[in-house]
Amino acid sequence: MTRTRHFLLILLATAGLTATAAAEGSGQPPRRGPYPDAAQRSVRETRYAFSMYGGFRVLDATSELFAANEFDFGITDDDFRAGGYGFEFDVAVLPRVDLSIGFDSGDSETFGSYLDFVYDDGGEIEHSARLAMTELSLGVRLRLLGSSAPVRPYLIGGITGAYYRYTEIGEFVDFETADIYYDEFEERSFLPGFFVGAGGDVAVVRLPDGGRVELFGEFRYARSEGEHTEGFDGFGDLRLDRSGGLFGFRVRW
């Protein structure tokens, strides 16, 4: 009986130790098997992005030439509002910081006539004024939320260089002889400056390996400064402030 009791005690102790070991090991993966989340790949932060957009521009010009246009012809800065288009290429330099290279172009044309002078028969003395600008920009985009957010706001700012071309074509008055003549005046210059903006994007298509197609909207302000040149070099300094909205799509990969 003593041996039997001793044997039963050994069996009970062995069973208890086995159950304890099984309970402790039940939450662990097999030594050579994959962990439960090994097949769930984390969302990869995208490194590159390409954007295409359209938008509008409101102009605020500080210049003796543009002031004279308003005084003599009734042409104001609002007459040079314009649509435009652009492209941007982004490269991630930090998890939420992108280096952005952009190209933007737009032009507008308006017509004016002398407010104080007319032909002898009362007809107006008219000419057109056209302003075209093509800009290259280098900026930094700071994305405020990570890639998992459904809507991601961002800030952007940097430097810009505007290739500026202004043209007047039509009828003009020679104030020394009072003659009316037809002519064309044009100036071209490169105006350095800066820009700042804020916007947000929302993913509409998820691509493999963490990529996405986004729709975005952005408000942007830019300022460029220089001097009048060529046919308008007597009008001194020139400053162009632009503000407007951009709307487009962006592909990240």
Number of C-alpha atoms within 10 A of each C-alpha: 6 7 8 9 10 10 12 12 12 12 12 11 12 12 12 12 12 12 12 12 11 11 11 10 11 10 8 10 11 10 7 6 8 10 11 9 8 9 8 7 9 10 12 13 18 18 16 17 19 18 20 19 20 18 19 16 22 18 19 18 21 15 17 16 18 17 16 14 18 15 14 15 19 15 20 19 15 13 17 21 21 18 17 17 17 19 17 18 19 22 18 18 12 11 13 17 18 21 18 21 18 18 18 19 17 19 18 17 16 16 16 20 21 18 14 10 14 15 9 7 6 8 10 16 20 17 19 16 20 17 18 18 20 18 18 18 20 19 19 20 21 19 20 14 13 13 19 12 11 11 16 17 18 18 18 21 20 18 17 22 21 25 16 18 16 20 17 20 16 17 17 19 15 9 8 6 7 9 9 14 11 11 11 13 13 16 15 17 16 17 20 17 19 19 21 18 18 18 18 17 21 18 21 12 12 12 12 10 13 16 21 19 20 19 18 21 19 20 17 19 17 20 22 21 19 15 16 21 16 11 15 17 12 12 15 13 15 18 17 18 18 18 18 18 19 20 18 18 18 21 19 21 16
